[in-house]
Amino acid sequence: MKNVLIPMIALVAALPLAAATPPAVGEKARDFQLATPDGKNVVDRIQPTGYIPNSGDWVVGENLAWGSGALSTPQAIVNGWMNSPGHRANILKPAFTHIGIGLAGGGRMGTYWTQLFGA
């Protein structure tokens, strides 16, 4: 595996706010859907936070995961993402300069995780 140097990513308050909303975490991660039951997608959840500029020059992405017991730890979740080509691509995408992470415990599948990326 080739080591790749990527720019530092910054935690931005608006993204964790959008990532931690119950529909974002529990409902979507449970069924691994890209939209909530009421039809909201990642952009719909981020827009109310004010993160997305009016200029139209922005990009966002999302990773979802769930696990219980030993599979719900941050290390296990990140290992899963890094071993999945699509999730890994989001994590390493140079265009993403901001991150938000949300989690919700106690769901029927254990702990649900959402990563939101943006720039």
C-alpha positions in Angstrom: 0.0 0.0 0.0 1.3 3.4 -1.0 1.4 6.1 1.7 -0.3 9.3 0.5 0.0 12.7 2.2 -3.3 14.5 2.4 -4.0 17.9 3.8 -5.2 18.3 7.4 -9.0 18.2 7.8 -10.7 20.6 10.2 -13.7 19.9 12.5 -16.4 22.5 11.7 -19.3 23.0 14.2 -22.0 22.9 11.5 -21.1 19.4 10.3 -21.2 17.6 13.6 -24.6 19.3 14.2 -25.9 17.9 11.0 -24.2 14.5 11.5 -25.7 14.1 15.0 -29.4 14.7 14.1 -31.4 11.5 14.9 -32.6 11.0 11.4 -29.0 11.3 10.1 -27.7 8.7 12.4 -30.3 6.2 13.5 -32.8 6.1 10.7 -30.3 6.2 7.8 -27.6 4.1 9.3 -30.0 1.4 10.3 -31.1 0.8 6.7 -28.0 2.2 5.0 -30.1 4.6 3.0 -28.8 7.8 1.5 -32.0 9.6 2.5 -34.1 9.6 5.6 -37.6 8.2 5.7 -39.0 11.7 5.0 -36.8 12.0 1.9 -34.0 14.3 3.3 -30.5 13.7 1.9 -27.2 14.8 3.2 -27.5 18.2 1.6 -31.0 18.7 3.1 -29.6 18.1 6.6 -26.5 20.3 6.2 -28.2 23.3 4.6 -30.1 24.5 7.8 -26.7 24.7 9.6 -25.5 27.5 7.3 -22.5 25.4 6.3 -23.2 25.4 2.5 -22.4 28.7 1.0 -24.7 30.5 -1.5 -21.9 30.7 -4.0 -22.5 27.2 -5.3 -18.8 26.3 -4.8 -19.0 23.4 -2.3 -18.8 19.6 -2.0 -20.1 17.3 0.7 -19.9 13.5 1.3 -21.1 11.0 3.9 -20.1 7.7 5.5 -22.5 5.6 7.6 -21.8 2.7 9.9 -23.3 0.7 12.8 -22.1 -1.9 15.2 -22.7 -3.4 18.6 -20.3 -4.6 21.2 -16.7 -4.8 20.0 -17.8 -3.8 16.6 -19.2 -0.4 17.8 -15.9 1.1 19.0 -14.4 4.0 17.1 -11.4 1.8 16.1 -13.7 -0.9 14.7 -15.8 1.6 12.8 -12.8 3.4 11.2 -11.3 0.0 10.3 -14.5 -0.9 8.5 -14.5 2.4 6.7 -10.9 2.1 5.7 -11.4 -1.4 4.4 -14.3 -0.3 2.2 -13.2 1.4 -1.1 -16.1 3.9 -1.2 -15.8 4.9 2.5 -12.0 5.1 2.2 -12.3 7.3 -0.8 -14.4 9.8 1.1 -12.0 9.8 4.1 -9.0 10.4 1.8 -10.6 12.7 -0.7 -8.3 15.8 -0.9 -11.3 18.0 -1.8 -12.8 17.5 1.7 -11.3 19.9 4.2 -13.9 19.7 6.9 -15.5 16.9 8.9 -18.3 16.3 11.3 -18.9 13.1 13.2 -22.2 12.0 14.9 -23.1 8.9 16.8 -26.2 7.5 18.5 -26.3 4.6 20.8 -29.1 2.3 21.9 -30.5 1.5 18.4 -31.7 -1.9 17.5 -28.4 -2.5 15.6 -26.2 -1.0 18.3 -24.4 2.3 17.8 -24.9 4.3 14.6 -22.2 6.5 13.2 -22.3 9.2 10.6 -19.3 11.0 9.1 -20.0 14.2 7.1 -17.3 15.7 4.9 -17.3 19.1 3.2 -15.4 21.9 1.6 
